Amino acid sequence: MTDSSGRKDDLNYKDNNLHLHKSIFDIYDHPNIDIFFNAYRHADIVMSILNLDDFTYVDVNDSWIKAFGYSRQEVISQRYSALPLWIDAVQGDQKYQEIKQNNGMHSFEVEYFSKDGKIGYGMVSSQLITIDGHQFCLNAMIDITDRKQTENKLHKSEENLKNILFTLASISDPFYAVDAEWRIVYVNQKAQEWLQRDQEELCGKLLWEILREPEKPRICKQICIAMRERITVNYETFSVKMASWFEVSVYPAREGGLSFYFKDITARKKAERALKESEERHRLLAEKLREVDLVQSEDRFYKIFNLNPDMIAIINMKDDTYIEINQAALDVYGFTREEVIGRNAVQIMTIEPDNSSYHHFIEQLKLVGIVKNFELTTRSKTGKIIKIMISSVLINLDGKQCRLSILKDISERKRYEKEIARLDRLNLVGKMAASIGHEIRNPMTSVRGFLQMFSAQENSEEKKIYYDLMIEELDRANAIITEFLNLAKDKTADLRPQSLGLIIARIRPMIEAEALMRDKHVRIIEGNDIQLLLDENEIRQMVLNLVRNGLDAMSSGGTVTIITEETEREVILCIADQGCGIDSDIIELIGTPFVSSKDNGVGLGMAVCYSIAARHGARIEFETGSEGTAFRIYFPKIL
């Protein structure tokens, strides 16, 4: 009886209340008000109407009552601050002042209490409306409690993620990661500097909120491709704060997110800009040369042509023969002018006959008329490989179609890029070795000691075999860890004046014994006894590594030759084998950790050799072919 009466009273109250609102809004002047109220009352979105004259509730819809738990009688005509709805009441006052001043506000978050004390979250948009001279605020709220709870769980899991990614904090370049919902989950210190925000500000933020506006159109498409297709993408960006260029690599993460790794390429960018400026000057020169009569300007042209520090050549397109070449090109390739003029690049053997890149370059030039920054591999007169960047344009010279080509020697740049890539990997492995190597060896030493003790107490020969096998495996693991530690960046060499030949003589019996066991030979050709700054232990390790590699590469009966030579400024240690040569697929990767051509190789031996050479101020070069491989280590003399 009471329940039925209560519902009836509530319905009467709704009708009277609606009548009151219709009176306020003057329904006769606004015939569509009924349509508005029906849509408003039954909408799924939480909605309320607030009178901005006195900040009292005029009406709330059914979704509002369901979300907050209050009846209309408890809300209508109440000042919004009289109800304990908002966790931060000052925030509410500020928001309504802003709404009033700005004629509305869109998409701001609020935290609220429902009548039963539960905390909820909402995304609110408010619109200022004026009816018959009265100002009202129409509030629409989407409940985002589930999303916020998910965000809170994400926040709690950040600590675990930070522990997992602890080693990334020491990376000297910016690094950050996002989850599958594009929210930041980790940012290292360098990335915080780059983004000009700290960890707390960034974690949980959407990636799109932290990207600089100028970057968005340029890189968002690539980032989305990486997320959608789970592939690695790369792009370049400039940090104004750090005044540096970065190459960004975006990697798919295992859990569906992405990892962003930034590599500083400022030096490369400066070099490219300088190269571009130089090429632009030459482009202008080429255009001018095409427009003027070369016959009338011959004297002026040849002065510019021959005194230019860059390599320049004019080549007949019909038979590919050289018409003219400047002194800079002759100096780089080692030819005389008479050896070049009237012959083509294949005849003087600077280009291989089957060089597909060169033929593609010629076809592009014929098709377009100009080709810029095309990379080619060439050879000098002595056979030295020279990598060049060539820009060419078609010109008409005495009725003949020719090309004017400007060449840049980029061999050193390519070598530096390769060395930097190798050192980056070596540095990372070194850091890993330094941080975990010692910690792993300590428990291994204890285990080995106990195994030796158990073996000594064991009477069964069969079980002793098992103990010995476990000890051998521990020793093998310890040897691998020792090589790891040799990669550590902060490892120093104990350099003292010593004889390289004497060090080799001390390990000669060991080398010859190992070669004899494999039915192979070692030949040592001694040079002059010269004192060098050496660390004997490291030199022994380098020689043993290279000799063992040579023995592994040869079949029975082969010979490894060790030769010591010298030049005016260097002593050269050459270790050559008679094996089948290094696989062409890994030639460019020699010296990189974990790269090996052996089935059971760890891939650290050559990386250790390169590290030892670097600590001695030496360099390693090698030649390989079907008849064998020769490694040469160039040690600087004591001056």
KOLFIFI-292369 format. One record per residue (C-alpha): residue in one letter; x, y, z. Coordinates in steps of 0.2 Angstrom, whole numbers, plus 5000, padded with zeros to 4 digits. Example, Ala and Ser with C-alpha at 12.3 -4.5 7.8 and 13.67 -1.06 7.14 Angstrom:
KOLFIFI-292369
- vexba, xx, yy, zz
- a, 5062, 4978, 5039
- s, 5068, 4995, 5036
end
This chain:
KOLFIFI-292369
- vexba, xx, yy, zz
- m, 5000, 5000, 5000
- t, 5014, 5012, 5005
- d, 5024, 5007, 4989
- s, 5010, 5011, 4978
- s, 5006, 5027, 4986
- g, 5025, 5032, 4985
- r, 5025, 5029, 4966
- k, 5010, 5039, 4964
- d, 5017, 5053, 4973
- d, 5033, 5052, 4963
- l, 5023, 5052, 4947
- n, 5013, 5067, 4953
- y, 5029, 5076, 4957
- k, 5036, 5073, 4940
- d, 5021, 5079, 4931
- n, 5021, 5095, 4942
- n, 5039, 5097, 4940
- l, 5038, 5095, 4921
- h, 5024, 5108, 4921
- l, 5034, 5120, 4931
- h, 5048, 5118, 4918
- k, 5036, 5120, 4903
- s, 5030, 5136, 4912
- i, 5048, 5143, 4914
- f, 5052, 5139, 4896
- d, 5035, 5146, 4890
- i, 5030, 5130, 4880
- y, 5018, 5140, 4869
- d, 5032, 5150, 4862
- h, 5043, 5134, 4860
- p, 5031, 5120, 4853
- n, 5046, 5108, 4852
- i, 5050, 5108, 4870
- d, 5040, 5092, 4873
- i, 5051, 5083, 4860
- f, 5066, 5090, 4869
- f, 5060, 5084, 4886
- n, 5056, 5066, 4880
- a, 5073, 5064, 4872
- y, 5082, 5072, 4887
- r, 5072, 5062, 4900
- h, 5075, 5045, 4892
- a, 5093, 5047, 4885
- d, 5106, 5034, 4890
- i, 5118, 5049, 4894
- v, 5118, 5056, 4911
- m, 5110, 5073, 4909
- s, 5105, 5088, 4921
- i, 5099, 5106, 4919
- l, 5106, 5119, 4931
- n, 5100, 5137, 4933
- l, 5115, 5148, 4932
- d, 5106, 5162, 4940
- d, 5107, 5153, 4957
- f, 5116, 5137, 4953
- t, 5101, 5126, 4957
- y, 5095, 5110, 4948
- v, 5080, 5113, 4937
- d, 5079, 5095, 4932
- v, 5089, 5078, 4930
- n, 5085, 5064, 4918
- d, 5082, 5045, 4922
- s, 5101, 5041, 4918
- w, 5107, 5054, 4931
- i, 5095, 5046, 4945
- k, 5102, 5029, 4941
- a, 5120, 5035, 4941
- f, 5119, 5046, 4957
- g, 5105, 5036, 4967
- y, 5095, 5052, 4972
- s, 5077, 5054, 4968
- r, 5071, 5070, 4959
- q, 5063, 5077, 4975
- e, 5080, 5076, 4983
- v, 5088, 5086, 4969
- i, 5076, 5098, 4961
- s, 5078, 5116, 4967
- q, 5094, 5111, 4977
- r, 5110, 5121, 4974
- y, 5122, 5109, 4966
- s, 5135, 5112, 4980
- a, 5122, 5107, 4993
- l, 5123, 5089, 4987
- p, 5139, 5079, 4991
- l, 5141, 5074, 4973
- w, 5158, 5080, 4969
- i, 5174, 5075, 4977
- d, 5182, 5091, 4974
- a, 5169, 5105, 4977
- v, 5181, 5119, 4973
- q, 5184, 5111, 4956
- g, 5165, 5112, 4953
- d, 5164, 5131, 4957
- q, 5179, 5134, 4945
- k, 5171, 5124, 4931
- y, 5154, 5132, 4932
- q, 5163, 5149, 4932
- e, 5172, 5144, 4916
- i, 5157, 5137, 4908
- k, 5148, 5154, 4912
- q, 5162, 5164, 4905
- n, 5165, 5153, 4889
- n, 5147, 5149, 4885
- g, 5151, 5131, 4888
- m, 5165, 5118, 4890
- h, 5168, 5101, 4882
- s, 5176, 5085, 4888
- f, 5182, 5088, 4906
- e, 5184, 5074, 4919
- v, 5175, 5074, 4935
- e, 5176, 5062, 4951
- y, 5159, 5060, 4960
- f, 5151, 5051, 4975
- s, 5135, 5042, 4972
- k, 5122, 5042, 4986
- d, 5128, 5025, 4992
- g, 5146, 5031, 4994
- k, 5153, 5023, 4978
- i, 5166, 5033, 4969
- g, 5163, 5036, 4950
- y, 5171, 5045, 4936
- g, 5163, 5054, 4921
- m, 5168, 5064, 4905
- v, 5157, 5080, 4905
- s, 5152, 5092, 4892
- s, 5142, 5107, 4897
- q, 5132, 5119, 4885
- l, 5126, 5136, 4890
- i, 5108, 5139, 4884
- t, 5097, 5155, 4886
- i, 5078, 5153, 4886
- d, 5066, 5168, 4889
- g, 5081, 5178, 4897
- h, 5086, 5164, 4909
- q, 5103, 5156, 4908
- f, 5103, 5137, 4910
- c, 5118, 5125, 4909
- l, 5114, 5108, 4900
- n, 5126, 5095, 4907
- a, 5129, 5079, 4898
- m, 5140, 5066, 4906
- i, 5147, 5049, 4900
- d, 5152, 5037, 4914
- i, 5170, 5032, 4912
- t, 5172, 5023, 4929
- d, 5177, 5007, 4921
- r, 5190, 5016, 4910
- k, 5197, 5025, 4925
- q, 5198, 5009, 4935
- t, 5208, 5001, 4921
- e, 5219, 5016, 4921
- n, 5222, 5014, 4940
- k, 5226, 4995, 4937
- l, 5238, 5001, 4923
- h, 5246, 5013, 4936
- k, 5249, 5000, 4948
- s, 5257, 4989, 4936
- e, 5270, 5002, 4931
- e, 5281, 4998, 4946
- n, 5283, 4980, 4939
- l, 5286, 4987, 4922
- k, 5299, 4999, 4928
- n, 5309, 4984, 4936
- i, 5308, 4974, 4920
- l, 5314, 4989, 4910
- f, 5327, 4995, 4923
- t, 5342, 4992, 4912
- l, 5334, 5003, 4898
- a, 5336, 5018, 4910
- s, 5355, 5018, 4907
- i, 5353, 5020, 4888
- s, 5360, 5037, 4883
- d, 5347, 5040, 4870
- p, 5329, 5043, 4872
- f, 5318, 5027, 4874
- y, 5299, 5025, 4878
- a, 5286, 5012, 4876
- v, 5267, 5012, 4874
- d, 5254, 4999, 4876
- a, 5241, 4992, 4864
- e, 5229, 5006, 4869
- w, 5242, 5020, 4864
- r, 5246, 5024, 4882
- i, 5264, 5028, 4888
- v, 5270, 5014, 4900
- y, 5288, 5018, 4901
- v, 5300, 5033, 4898
- n, 5318, 5034, 4902
- q, 5327, 5049, 4908
- k, 5334, 5055, 4891
- a, 5316, 5054, 4884
- q, 5309, 5064, 4899
- e, 5322, 5078, 4894
- w, 5317, 5077, 4876
- l, 5298, 5078, 4880
- q, 5301, 5091, 4893
- r, 5290, 5081, 4906
- d, 5294, 5069, 4920
- q, 5289, 5051, 4922
- e, 5274, 5055, 4932
- e, 5267, 5067, 4919
- l, 5270, 5055, 4905
- c, 5265, 5038, 4911
- g, 5247, 5034, 4907
- k, 5246, 5048, 4894
- l, 5240, 5044, 4876
- l, 5254, 5045, 4864
- w, 5245, 5058, 4853
- e, 5244, 5070, 4868
- i, 5263, 5071, 4869
- l, 5268, 5072, 4851
- r, 5273, 5089, 4845
- e, 5260, 5096, 4833
- p, 5272, 5098, 4818
- e, 5276, 5080, 4819
- k, 5259, 5073, 4819
- p, 5255, 5074, 4801
- r, 5272, 5067, 4796
- i, 5274, 5052, 4807
- c, 5257, 5047, 4814
- k, 5253, 5036, 4798
- q, 5270, 5027, 4800
- i, 5267, 5024, 4819
- c, 5249, 5017, 4815
- i, 5256, 5005, 4802
- a, 5269, 4999, 4815
- m, 5255, 4995, 4827
- r, 5242, 4988, 4814
- e, 5254, 4977, 4804
- r, 5267, 4973, 4818
- i, 5282, 4979, 4808
- t, 5297, 4990, 4812
- v, 5296, 5008, 4805
- n, 5309, 5022, 4805
- y, 5307, 5040, 4804
- e, 5318, 5056, 4808
- t, 5313, 5070, 4820
- f, 5321, 5086, 4827
- s, 5321, 5090, 4846
- v, 5322, 5109, 4848
- k, 5325, 5107, 4867
- m, 5340, 5096, 4864
- a, 5345, 5104, 4848
- s, 5348, 5087, 4840
- w, 5342, 5076, 4826
- f, 5336, 5059, 4830
- e, 5332, 5043, 4820
- v, 5317, 5035, 4828
- s, 5315, 5016, 4827
- v, 5298, 5010, 4831
- y, 5297, 4991, 4836
- p, 5282, 4980, 4839
- a, 5281, 4974, 4857
- r, 5276, 4957, 4863
- e, 5261, 4962, 4872
- g, 5254, 4972, 4857
- g, 5261, 4989, 4861
- l, 5276, 4998, 4853
- s, 5294, 5003, 4858
- f, 5302, 5019, 4852
- y, 5321, 5020, 4852
- f, 5329, 5037, 4847
- k, 5347, 5037, 4840
- d, 5356, 5054, 4839
- i, 5360, 5057, 4821
- t, 5365, 5076, 4823
- a, 5382, 5073, 4816
- r, 5376, 5064, 4801
- k, 5363, 5077, 4797
- k, 5376, 5091, 4798
- a, 5387, 5081, 4786
- e, 5372, 5078, 4774
- r, 5367, 5096, 4775
- a, 5385, 5101, 4770
- l, 5384, 5088, 4756
- k, 5367, 5095, 4750
- e, 5374, 5113, 4750
- s, 5389, 5107, 4740
- e, 5378, 5097, 4728
- e, 5366, 5112, 4726
- r, 5381, 5123, 4721
- h, 5386, 5110, 4709
- r, 5368, 5109, 4702
- l, 5368, 5127, 4699
- l, 5385, 5126, 4690
- a, 5378, 5111, 4680
- e, 5362, 5121, 4675
- k, 5373, 5136, 4670
- l, 5384, 5125, 4660
- r, 5369, 5118, 4650
- e, 5363, 5136, 4646
- v, 5379, 5143, 4640
- d, 5389, 5140, 4624
- l, 5404, 5129, 4630
- v, 5414, 5133, 4615
- q, 5414, 5152, 4619
- s, 5416, 5149, 4637
- e, 5430, 5136, 4636
- d, 5444, 5145, 4645
- r, 5433, 5150, 4660
- f, 5424, 5133, 4660
- y, 5441, 5123, 4661
- k, 5447, 5134, 4675
- i, 5432, 5130, 4685
- f, 5432, 5112, 4680
- n, 5450, 5108, 4684
- l, 5452, 5118, 4700
- n, 5436, 5111, 4708
- p, 5440, 5100, 4723
- d, 5426, 5088, 4719
- m, 5428, 5075, 4706
- i, 5420, 5080, 4689
- a, 5419, 5071, 4673
- i, 5411, 5074, 4655
- i, 5406, 5057, 4647
- n, 5399, 5054, 4630
- m, 5382, 5045, 4631
- k, 5384, 5036, 4615
- d, 5399, 5025, 4619
- d, 5401, 5029, 4638
- t, 5419, 5036, 4635
- y, 5427, 5050, 4644
- i, 5428, 5067, 4635
- e, 5435, 5076, 4650
- i, 5440, 5073, 4668
- n, 5447, 5085, 4681
- q, 5463, 5083, 4692
- a, 5453, 5079, 4708
- a, 5446, 5063, 4700
- l, 5463, 5058, 4693
- d, 5471, 5060, 4710
- v, 5457, 5049, 4719
- y, 5458, 5035, 4706
- g, 5476, 5035, 4702
- f, 5476, 5037, 4683
- t, 5484, 5049, 4672
- r, 5473, 5059, 4660
- e, 5480, 5049, 4645
- e, 5474, 5033, 4653
- v, 5456, 5039, 4654
- i, 5452, 5050, 4640
- g, 5443, 5040, 4625
- r, 5440, 5025, 4636
- n, 5425, 5020, 4647
- a, 5424, 5015, 4665
- v, 5423, 4996, 4661
- q, 5439, 4997, 4650
- i, 5449, 5006, 4664
- m, 5441, 4993, 4677
- t, 5433, 5006, 4688
- i, 5416, 4998, 4685
- e, 5413, 4979, 4684
- p, 5405, 4974, 4667
- d, 5390, 4966, 4676
- n, 5387, 4980, 4689
- s, 5368, 4981, 4688
- s, 5368, 4997, 4699
- y, 5378, 5006, 4686
- h, 5367, 5001, 4672
- h, 5351, 5006, 4682
- f, 5360, 5023, 4684
- i, 5362, 5025, 4666
- e, 5344, 5020, 4662
- q, 5337, 5033, 4674
- l, 5348, 5047, 4667
- k, 5342, 5043, 4650
- l, 5324, 5043, 4656
- v, 5324, 5058, 4667
- g, 5339, 5068, 4661
- i, 5346, 5071, 4679
- v, 5350, 5059, 4693
- k, 5355, 5065, 4710
- n, 5364, 5057, 4724
- f, 5366, 5039, 4717
- e, 5377, 5028, 4726
- l, 5390, 5017, 4717
- t, 5404, 5005, 4721
- t, 5420, 5008, 4710
- r, 5438, 5003, 4710
- s, 5454, 5013, 4709
- k, 5468, 5009, 4697
- t, 5476, 4998, 4711
- g, 5460, 4989, 4714
- k, 5455, 4998, 4730
- i, 5436, 4999, 4733
- i, 5429, 5017, 4732
- k, 5411, 5021, 4736
- i, 5405, 5036, 4728
- m, 5389, 5047, 4727
- i, 5386, 5053, 4710
- s, 5375, 5067, 4703
- s, 5374, 5068, 4684
- v, 5364, 5079, 4671
- l, 5363, 5077, 4652
- i, 5371, 5092, 4642
- n, 5374, 5095, 4624
- l, 5392, 5097, 4619
- d, 5397, 5101, 4601
- g, 5381, 5092, 4595
- k, 5384, 5077, 4606
- q, 5373, 5071, 4620
- c, 5385, 5070, 4635
- r, 5383, 5069, 4654
- l, 5391, 5080, 4667
- s, 5395, 5070, 4683
- i, 5400, 5076, 4700
- l, 5407, 5063, 4711
- k, 5409, 5062, 4730
- d, 5420, 5050, 4739
- i, 5409, 5043, 4753
- s, 5420, 5028, 4757
- e, 5425, 5035, 4774
- r, 5408, 5040, 4778
- k, 5402, 5022, 4775
- r, 5416, 5015, 4785
- y, 5411, 5026, 4800
- e, 5393, 5021, 4798
- k, 5397, 5003, 4799
- e, 5409, 5005, 4813
- i, 5397, 5015, 4823
- a, 5384, 5002, 4821
- r, 5396, 4989, 4826
- l, 5401, 4999, 4842
- d, 5383, 5002, 4847
- r, 5380, 4983, 4848
- l, 5397, 4980, 4856
- n, 5393, 4994, 4869
- l, 5376, 4986, 4873
- v, 5384, 4969, 4875
- g, 5398, 4976, 4886
- k, 5386, 4984, 4897
- m, 5376, 4968, 4899
- a, 5393, 4958, 4902
- a, 5399, 4971, 4915
- s, 5382, 4970, 4925
- i, 5378, 4952, 4925
- g, 5394, 4942, 4922
- h, 5402, 4944, 4940
- e, 5385, 4940, 4948
- i, 5383, 4923, 4938
- r, 5401, 4917, 4941
- n, 5400, 4918, 4960
- p, 5386, 4905, 4962
- m, 5394, 4894, 4948
- t, 5411, 4894, 4958
- s, 5401, 4887, 4973
- v, 5392, 4874, 4963
- r, 5409, 4868, 4955
- g, 5417, 4867, 4972
- f, 5403, 4856, 4979
- l, 5404, 4845, 4964
- q, 5422, 4842, 4966
- m, 5420, 4838, 4984
- f, 5406, 4826, 4980
- s, 5417, 4818, 4966
- a, 5431, 4816, 4978
- q, 5420, 4807, 4991
- e, 5411, 4796, 4978
- n, 5417, 4778, 4976
- s, 5407, 4774, 4960
- e, 5417, 4777, 4945
- e, 5401, 4778, 4935
- k, 5395, 4792, 4945
- k, 5412, 4801, 4945
- i, 5410, 4802, 4926
- y, 5394, 4812, 4929
- y, 5402, 4824, 4941
- d, 5416, 4827, 4929
- l, 5404, 4830, 4915
- m, 5395, 4843, 4926
- i, 5411, 4851, 4931
- e, 5417, 4852, 4912
- e, 5400, 4860, 4907
- l, 5402, 4873, 4922
- d, 5420, 4877, 4915
- r, 5413, 4879, 4898
- a, 5400, 4891, 4904
- n, 5413, 4901, 4914
- a, 5424, 4902, 4898
- i, 5409, 4910, 4889
- i, 5406, 4922, 4903
- t, 5424, 4927, 4903
- e, 5423, 4932, 4885
- f, 5408, 4942, 4889
- l, 5418, 4951, 4902
- n, 5431, 4955, 4889
- l, 5418, 4965, 4880
- a, 5415, 4977, 4895
- k, 5417, 4995, 4889
- d, 5426, 5000, 4905
- k, 5439, 4986, 4904
- t, 5457, 4993, 4904
- a, 5473, 4985, 4897
- d, 5489, 4984, 4906
- l, 5500, 4991, 4892
- r, 5519, 4989, 4894
- p, 5533, 4990, 4882
- q, 5535, 4972, 4876
- s, 5540, 4961, 4861
- l, 5526, 4955, 4850
- g, 5537, 4941, 4844
- l, 5542, 4935, 4861
- i, 5524, 4934, 4866
- i, 5520, 4923, 4851
- a, 5535, 4912, 4855
- r, 5529, 4909, 4872
- i, 5512, 4902, 4866
- r, 5520, 4893, 4851
- p, 5521, 4876, 4859
- m, 5502, 4877, 4864
- i, 5497, 4882, 4846
- e, 5508, 4869, 4837
- a, 5501, 4855, 4849
- e, 5483, 4860, 4845
- a, 5487, 4860, 4827
- l, 5495, 4843, 4828
- m, 5480, 4836, 4837
- r, 5469, 4842, 4822
- d, 5481, 4835, 4809
- k, 5485, 4853, 4803
- h, 5501, 4864, 4803
- v, 5506, 4881, 4810
- r, 5520, 4891, 4802
- i, 5528, 4906, 4811
- i, 5538, 4919, 4801
- e, 5547, 4930, 4814
- g, 5551, 4948, 4810
- n, 5562, 4961, 4819
- d, 5561, 4962, 4838
- i, 5552, 4978, 4841
- q, 5545, 4984, 4857
- l, 5527, 4989, 4857
- l, 5515, 4994, 4871
- l, 5505, 4978, 4874
- d, 5495, 4969, 4887
- e, 5503, 4951, 4886
- n, 5487, 4942, 4892
- e, 5476, 4951, 4879
- i, 5488, 4948, 4865
- r, 5489, 4930, 4869
- q, 5470, 4928, 4869
- m, 5469, 4938, 4852
- v, 5482, 4927, 4844
- l, 5474, 4911, 4851
- n, 5457, 4916, 4845
- l, 5462, 4920, 4827
- v, 5473, 4904, 4826
- r, 5459, 4893, 4832
- n, 5447, 4901, 4819
- g, 5460, 4898, 4806
- l, 5462, 4879, 4811
- d, 5443, 4877, 4812
- a, 5441, 4884, 4794
- m, 5453, 4872, 4786
- s, 5452, 4853, 4782
- s, 5466, 4841, 4787
- g, 5483, 4846, 4781
- g, 5480, 4864, 4780
- t, 5493, 4877, 4787
- v, 5490, 4893, 4797
- t, 5504, 4906, 4794
- i, 5509, 4919, 4807
- i, 5519, 4933, 4800
- t, 5526, 4949, 4809
- e, 5530, 4964, 4797
- e, 5532, 4982, 4799
- t, 5531, 4999, 4791
- e, 5538, 5016, 4795
- r, 5524, 5019, 4809
- e, 5516, 5002, 4812
- v, 5520, 4984, 4816
- i, 5508, 4972, 4807
- l, 5503, 4955, 4814
- c, 5496, 4944, 4800
- i, 5487, 4927, 4803
- a, 5482, 4918, 4787
- d, 5473, 4901, 4784
- q, 5470, 4890, 4769
- g, 5452, 4888, 4772
- c, 5437, 4891, 4761
- g, 5434, 4909, 4766
- i, 5421, 4918, 4776
- d, 5403, 4917, 4770
- s, 5398, 4933, 4760
- d, 5382, 4935, 4770
- i, 5392, 4939, 4786
- i, 5407, 4948, 4780
- e, 5400, 4965, 4784
- l, 5396, 4958, 4802
- i, 5413, 4952, 4807
- g, 5417, 4958, 4824
- t, 5399, 4960, 4829
- p, 5394, 4950, 4845
- f, 5384, 4934, 4842
- v, 5389, 4932, 4823
- s, 5398, 4916, 4819
- s, 5399, 4904, 4805
- k, 5402, 4889, 4816
- d, 5388, 4877, 4820
- n, 5393, 4877, 4839
- g, 5400, 4895, 4840
- v, 5395, 4908, 4852
- g, 5400, 4922, 4841
- l, 5411, 4932, 4854
- g, 5428, 4927, 4848
- m, 5430, 4940, 4835
- a, 5421, 4953, 4845
- v, 5434, 4951, 4859
- c, 5448, 4953, 4846
- y, 5441, 4969, 4840
- s, 5439, 4975, 4858
- i, 5457, 4971, 4862
- a, 5463, 4979, 4846
- a, 5453, 4995, 4851
- r, 5461, 4995, 4869
- h, 5479, 4994, 4860
- g, 5475, 5008, 4848
- a, 5476, 4995, 4834
- r, 5465, 4991, 4819
- i, 5460, 4975, 4811
- e, 5458, 4972, 4793
- f, 5455, 4956, 4783
- e, 5455, 4948, 4766
- t, 5445, 4933, 4762
- g, 5442, 4922, 4747
- s, 5440, 4904, 4741
- e, 5459, 4900, 4745
- g, 5459, 4907, 4763
- t, 5457, 4922, 4774
- a, 5470, 4933, 4781
- f, 5468, 4945, 4796
- r, 5480, 4959, 4799
- i, 5482, 4969, 4815
- y, 5490, 4985, 4814
- f, 5499, 4990, 4830
- p, 5506, 5008, 4832
- k, 5525, 5009, 4835
- i, 5531, 5018, 4851
- l, 5537, 5035, 4844
end
